[in-house]
Structures are given as C-alpha cells and as structure tokens.
Amino acid sequence: MTEFFEGISWLFENVLLVPLDWLRSLELDSWWGANAINFVFIIIGMIAFAYWCKQLKIFQDADDENTRSKPYLG
C-alpha cells in the first residue's frame, strides 16, 4: 500500500506541480510580472460576465423566458 501512496506522491511532485515550481523559480522582481496570471484570470472572468449579461438581455428582449409555474403533481 505504501507504493501506491508513493506513486501518488511522485505523480504530484514530478508531473502535476511542475508548472507551479517553474513559476516559483522565476522569482519575479516586479509586482506587475508576479501578478500577471491574476490579471489574465480577472480579464477572462470579466469577459465571461459580459457575455452572460448579453445573453440574459437577448432572452429578456425576446420575452422567451418560461415564467409559468408548473402544477404540483405530488
């Protein structure tokens, strides 16, 4: 059983977490460079939010939303 857990340990240390080790090894001196990945995620989130609001507006303008309540069949 220890070989199983050592295999999981090897997988995470040598395969899955290598990109994070690479980012840590850069030792960026600038604040902007260190937070660039955060800015990328924030921009992606803002684009997704804008797209979602646009789709909501399209369905609201088309009056395509199903607002009827369904009868209880219990």
C-alpha angles and dihedrals in degrees: 000000000000090000089058093055092042087053091053089048091051091048093054097040099043104029118017101038098041093100090054091050089051091052091048091050092058090074093198114208097200124076092220093054093047092052098041093106090053090053090051091053092047091051091049090050092049092050091049091049092050091049091049092050090048091053091048089052092050092053092044093051092048090049085225097140117117104231098162114115117231119235118253109251096185 
